[in-house]
Amino acid sequence: MADDLKARAHDLDVTVWVGKNGIDPVVDELNDQLAQRNLVKVRFQRAALGGTDADEQADALADRVNAEVIDVRGHTAVLHR
């Protein structure tokens, strides 16, 4: 299942950007997008990481929106619900 989702995510555009204000400002938007298409690509700007890495931020964001992290590459994560 995860491999199929990774393959589908490959051609997705990033539609959620997490900036210096962290994950709080994007939770509602991400919830809406996951409800519409269940697979969303998120980009973490360097300023958003604040001493953490994209894996940690993706896990925290996934917990907030009740989703699963499918893949993290560099500063980009794919979430699925």
Backbone as CSV, one residue per row, in Angstrom:
resi,resn,N_x,N_y,N_z,CA_x,CA_y,CA_z,C_x,C_y,C_z
1,MET,0.820,-1.197,0.000,0.000,0.000,0.000,0.865,1.263,0.000
2,ALA,1.863,1.312,0.867,2.710,2.506,0.962,3.459,2.756,-0.339
3,ASP,3.926,1.699,-0.993,4.636,1.872,-2.264,3.715,2.455,-3.327
4,ASP,2.462,2.015,-3.338,1.488,2.550,-4.288,1.244,4.038,-4.012
5,LEU,1.129,4.390,-2.739,0.912,5.789,-2.378,2.127,6.637,-2.709
6,LYS,3.325,6.107,-2.493,4.544,6.846,-2.851,4.587,7.101,-4.350
7,ALA,4.201,6.098,-5.124,4.192,6.247,-6.580,3.188,7.315,-7.002
8,ARG,2.002,7.298,-6.390,0.992,8.309,-6.712,1.458,9.708,-6.311
9,ALA,2.192,9.802,-5.208,2.634,11.095,-4.702,3.744,11.702,-5.541
10,HIS,4.445,10.881,-6.282,5.587,11.353,-7.052,5.234,12.540,-7.943
11,ASP,4.102,12.488,-8.591,3.705,13.538,-9.533,2.883,14.663,-8.899
12,LEU,2.621,14.556,-7.601,1.865,15.617,-6.932,2.704,16.874,-6.782
13,ASP,2.032,18.011,-6.827,2.676,19.277,-6.503,2.543,19.520,-5.006
14,VAL,3.471,20.261,-4.455,3.371,20.677,-3.062,2.212,21.664,-2.958
15,THR,1.289,21.408,-2.023,0.143,22.303,-1.875,0.064,22.918,-0.481
16,VAL,0.930,22.485,0.430,0.981,23.066,1.774,2.434,23.388,2.087
17,TRP,2.671,24.640,2.477,4.022,25.069,2.846,4.022,25.440,4.313
18,VAL,4.963,24.882,5.064,5.115,25.206,6.478,6.277,26.174,6.591
19,GLY,5.989,27.364,7.118,7.006,28.413,7.216,7.500,28.610,8.629
20,LYS,8.039,29.803,8.874,8.679,30.096,10.150,7.717,30.065,11.332
21,ASN,6.411,30.140,11.082,5.435,30.083,12.164,5.091,28.658,12.579
22,GLY,5.699,27.670,11.932,5.505,26.275,12.326,4.247,25.642,11.757
23,ILE,3.859,24.526,12.368,2.761,23.737,11.817,1.375,24.245,12.198
24,ASP,1.271,24.990,13.304,-0.051,25.444,13.762,-0.863,26.155,12.688
25,PRO,-0.285,27.103,11.941,-1.089,27.840,10.956,-1.580,26.996,9.776
26,VAL,-1.023,25.814,9.548,-1.416,25.040,8.368,-2.325,23.855,8.685
27,VAL,-2.610,23.622,9.963,-3.387,22.441,10.349,-4.765,22.425,9.686
28,ASP,-5.498,23.527,9.738,-6.845,23.558,9.156,-6.810,23.356,7.647
29,GLU,-5.879,24.039,6.979,-5.770,23.896,5.521,-5.419,22.457,5.149
30,LEU,-4.497,21.860,5.868,-4.116,20.476,5.576,-5.278,19.527,5.817
31,ASN,-6.035,19.743,6.881,-7.229,18.926,7.134,-8.192,18.998,5.954
32,ASP,-8.430,20.211,5.462,-9.333,20.391,4.322,-8.814,19.657,3.093
33,GLN,-7.521,19.798,2.819,-6.961,19.154,1.632,-6.987,17.635,1.745
34,LEU,-6.693,17.108,2.929,-6.734,15.651,3.108,-8.156,15.117,2.957
35,ALA,-9.136,15.890,3.377,-10.535,15.486,3.226,-10.927,15.421,1.754
36,GLN,-10.352,16.303,0.941,-10.692,16.355,-0.480,-9.961,15.314,-1.303
37,ARG,-8.661,15.100,-1.012,-7.915,14.224,-1.901,-7.058,13.172,-1.202
38,ASN,-7.087,13.077,0.081,-6.449,12.072,0.939,-4.947,11.849,0.770
39,LEU,-4.299,12.558,-0.133,-2.848,12.450,-0.312,-2.322,13.852,-0.607
40,VAL,-1.498,14.380,0.296,-1.058,15.769,0.185,0.446,15.850,0.396
41,LYS,1.087,16.672,-0.422,2.528,16.902,-0.305,2.759,18.220,0.430
42,VAL,3.617,18.157,1.462,3.897,19.295,2.339,5.381,19.624,2.268
43,ARG,5.695,20.903,2.151,7.093,21.349,2.115,7.398,22.142,3.376
44,PHE,8.465,21.773,4.068,8.910,22.474,5.263,10.052,23.403,4.885
45,GLN,9.828,24.699,5.014,10.904,25.649,4.765,11.926,25.527,5.889
46,ARG,13.149,25.838,5.594,14.221,25.697,6.574,13.886,26.394,7.892
47,ALA,13.267,27.562,7.818,12.919,28.320,9.024,11.899,27.585,9.891
48,ALA,11.139,26.674,9.302,10.113,25.937,10.043,10.709,24.830,10.903
49,LEU,11.906,24.405,10.579,12.478,23.247,11.254,12.968,23.567,12.662
50,GLY,13.491,24.743,12.873,13.869,25.189,14.202,14.639,24.180,15.032
51,GLY,15.692,23.612,14.503,16.501,22.665,15.253,16.027,21.225,15.159
52,THR,14.915,20.985,14.484,14.436,19.624,14.263,14.715,19.269,12.812
53,ASP,14.172,18.154,12.369,14.290,17.828,10.950,12.897,17.614,10.367
54,ALA,12.840,17.430,9.065,11.551,17.296,8.378,10.796,16.055,8.852
55,ASP,11.512,14.984,9.209,10.844,13.773,9.706,10.055,14.077,10.989
56,GLU,10.698,14.763,11.918,10.038,15.095,13.181,8.840,16.015,12.955
57,GLN,9.016,17.020,12.100,7.926,17.956,11.818,6.772,17.252,11.112
58,ALA,7.091,16.355,10.187,6.047,15.613,9.473,5.260,14.734,10.437
59,ASP,5.960,14.072,11.354,5.276,13.236,12.351,4.358,14.078,13.234
60,ALA,4.847,15.231,13.672,4.041,16.112,14.520,2.809,16.613,13.771
61,LEU,2.998,16.975,12.516,1.878,17.459,11.706,0.874,16.338,11.451
62,ALA,1.361,15.151,11.151,0.472,14.003,10.914,-0.361,13.707,12.157
63,ASP,0.246,13.793,13.333,-0.499,13.576,14.576,-1.619,14.594,14.733
64,ARG,-1.348,15.826,14.363,-2.337,16.897,14.516,-3.539,16.734,13.593
65,VAL,-3.332,16.107,12.429,-4.424,15.995,11.449,-4.905,14.555,11.282
66,ASN,-4.452,13.679,12.179,-4.864,12.275,12.132,-4.563,11.641,10.777
67,ALA,-3.318,11.785,10.354,-2.884,11.253,9.065,-1.640,10.391,9.259
68,GLU,-1.196,9.802,8.183,-0.014,8.942,8.185,1.050,9.554,7.279
69,VAL,2.287,9.542,7.742,3.397,9.999,6.910,3.768,8.858,5.972
70,ILE,3.670,9.100,4.677,3.989,8.084,3.684,5.457,8.141,3.307
71,ASP,5.997,9.351,3.193,7.381,9.499,2.745,7.888,10.881,3.135
72,VAL,9.180,10.959,3.429,9.844,12.237,3.655,11.133,12.218,2.851
73,ARG,11.291,13.204,2.000,12.521,13.344,1.213,12.968,14.787,1.291
74,GLY,14.131,14.982,1.851,14.605,16.347,2.035,13.687,17.105,2.954
75,HIS,13.122,18.177,2.467,12.217,19.012,3.262,10.764,18.810,2.863
76,THR,10.481,17.743,2.133,9.131,17.501,1.632,8.591,16.188,2.175
77,ALA,7.343,16.231,2.642,6.694,15.039,3.185,5.390,14.793,2.441
78,VAL,4.986,13.536,2.416,3.699,13.158,1.838,2.860,12.575,2.965
79,LEU,1.669,13.139,3.144,0.754,12.669,4.179,-0.481,12.064,3.535
80,HIS,-1.035,11.057,4.208,-2.189,10.319,3.683,-3.200,10.110,4.788
81,ARG,-4.461,10.190,4.406,-5.535,9.867,5.340,-6.519,8.973,4.635
